[in-house]
Amino acid sequence: MNATSVAVSVQSGAGVLVGVVLAKNVFQLCVADAAGRAREAHRLSRGQFERWFASRAVSRVVMEACGSAHHWARWLSAQGIEITLLPARYVRAYVRRNKTDAAALLEAARCAELHPVRVESIEQQALQAPHRTRSLWQADRTRRSTPCVATAVAGVGGGVHIRGRGVGPRLARGLGS
């Protein structure tokens, strides 16, 4: 395996906690012992990531909640590993460098006040996809129409047309006062 790692061997799987930062092609792991001290750090490809967990006894994995985290949480749960997904906005406070790092996840996992996110099934994620798409469309529509409305309110050029409706000086007088 040609993964870069800094390792001090962790003997048994009992109490081993792994913080995982997910990306498209590279996964960063930080392994802590039962006392919570970081013992290993790895940077693995997707194939190496799967083999690493298949060959190790790990008791708990902590990840930042995102779409792919739910996939990997289901996969790791099938391996018999306890999963904790933490909300991204709370993990950010524990980051020491500019990016999310696995050590920050381990630090955040020790905080009892953080409530983990439920692991979603494939069906739940599929149900959310159209809703998220609609939200993106609405945000895009708002982003595009805002300059038109601002131009109309300013009264520049006598008004503009938004979806076939004339918006002109009358609206500008009503909103401007």
C-alpha positions in Angstrom: 0.0 0.0 0.0 1.5 3.3 -1.0 -0.6 5.5 1.3 1.2 8.1 3.2 0.9 7.4 6.9 2.3 8.3 10.2 1.7 5.3 12.4 2.1 4.2 16.0 0.5 0.8 16.1 -2.9 0.4 17.7 -3.1 -3.1 19.0 -6.8 -4.1 19.3 -10.0 -2.8 17.8 -11.6 -2.2 21.2 -12.0 1.5 21.7 -10.4 2.5 18.4 -12.0 5.6 17.0 -11.4 6.7 13.4 -12.1 10.2 12.1 -12.7 10.2 8.3 -12.7 13.2 5.9 -14.4 12.2 2.7 -13.6 13.6 -0.7 -14.2 12.6 -4.3 -11.0 10.5 -4.7 -8.9 10.8 -1.5 -10.0 10.0 2.1 -8.1 11.2 5.1 -8.2 9.1 8.3 -7.0 9.9 11.8 -7.0 6.9 14.2 -7.3 7.4 17.9 -6.9 4.9 20.7 -9.3 4.4 23.6 -7.7 7.3 25.5 -8.5 9.7 22.6 -4.9 10.2 21.5 -4.3 10.3 17.7 -2.0 7.4 16.8 -2.2 7.1 13.0 -2.9 9.4 10.1 -3.6 8.0 6.6 -4.4 9.5 3.2 -6.1 6.7 1.1 -7.7 6.3 -2.3 -11.2 4.8 -2.6 -9.9 1.2 -3.0 -7.4 1.6 -0.2 -10.1 3.0 2.0 -12.3 -0.1 1.5 -9.4 -2.5 2.1 -8.2 -0.6 5.2 -11.5 -1.1 6.9 -11.8 -4.6 5.7 -8.5 -5.5 7.4 -8.9 -3.5 10.6 -10.9 -4.0 13.8 -12.5 -0.6 14.4 -15.1 0.1 17.0 -16.4 3.6 15.9 -16.1 5.9 12.9 -16.8 9.6 12.9 -17.6 11.5 9.7 -18.9 14.9 8.8 -22.5 14.6 7.5 -22.9 15.0 3.8 -24.4 13.0 0.9 -21.5 10.6 0.5 -21.1 10.2 4.2 -24.5 8.4 4.3 -23.3 6.0 1.6 -20.1 5.2 3.5 -22.0 5.0 6.8 -24.3 2.4 5.4 -21.3 0.5 4.0 -19.4 0.7 7.3 -22.5 -0.3 9.3 -22.7 -3.4 7.2 -19.1 -4.2 8.3 -20.3 -4.0 12.0 -18.8 -0.6 12.8 -20.6 2.0 14.9 -21.1 5.2 12.9 -21.4 8.8 14.1 -22.2 11.6 11.6 -21.6 15.1 12.9 -23.2 18.2 11.4 -20.7 20.2 9.4 -21.5 23.5 11.0 -20.5 22.2 14.4 -17.3 20.5 13.3 -16.0 23.7 11.8 -15.2 25.1 15.2 -12.7 22.3 15.9 -10.7 22.8 12.7 -7.2 24.1 13.3 -6.1 24.6 9.7 -7.9 26.0 6.7 -9.6 22.7 5.7 -11.7 20.1 7.5 -9.3 17.6 9.0 -9.8 14.2 10.5 -8.3 15.2 13.9 -11.0 17.9 14.2 -13.6 15.2 13.8 -12.1 13.2 16.6 -12.0 16.3 18.8 -15.6 17.1 18.0 -16.7 13.5 18.7 -15.6 14.0 22.3 -18.0 16.9 22.8 -21.2 15.5 24.4 -23.2 18.5 23.4 -23.1 17.7 19.6 -26.0 15.7 18.5 -25.2 13.3 15.7 -27.1 13.1 12.4 -29.2 10.0 11.6 -27.8 7.8 8.8 -30.3 8.0 5.9 -31.3 5.1 3.7 -31.1 5.2 0.0 -34.8 5.8 -0.2 -34.7 8.8 2.1 -31.9 10.3 0.1 -33.8 9.7 -3.2 -36.8 11.4 -1.7 -34.8 14.4 -0.8 -33.2 14.8 -4.2 -36.2 16.5 -6.0 -36.8 18.8 -3.1 -33.1 20.0 -3.1 -33.3 20.4 -6.9 -36.4 22.6 -6.5 -34.7 24.7 -3.8 -31.7 25.3 -6.1 -34.0 26.3 -9.0 -35.8 28.8 -6.7 -32.5 30.3 -5.5 -31.3 30.6 -9.1 -34.6 32.3 -10.2 -34.3 34.7 -7.3 -30.6 35.4 -8.1 -31.5 36.2 -11.7 -34.6 38.4 -11.0 -33.1 40.5 -8.3 -31.1 42.8 -10.6 -34.2 43.3 -12.8 -36.2 44.4 -9.8 -33.4 46.6 -8.5 -33.2 48.3 -11.9 -37.0 48.8 -11.9 -37.0 50.3 -8.4 -34.2 52.7 -9.5 -36.3 53.8 -12.4 -33.5 53.3 -14.9 -34.7 53.2 -18.5 -38.4 53.6 -17.6 -38.8 50.1 -16.2 -38.2 46.5 -17.3 -40.4 43.6 -18.1 -40.3 40.6 -15.7 -42.2 37.6 -17.0 -44.3 39.7 -19.3 -45.4 42.2 -16.7 -44.3 45.8 -17.0 -42.5 47.0 -13.9 -41.8 50.7 -14.2 -41.8 54.1 -12.5 -45.2 53.4 -10.7 -43.6 50.4 -8.8 -40.4 52.4 -8.2 -42.5 55.2 -6.6 -44.3 52.7 -4.5 -41.3 50.9 -3.2 -38.9 53.8 -3.1 -40.9 55.9 -0.6 
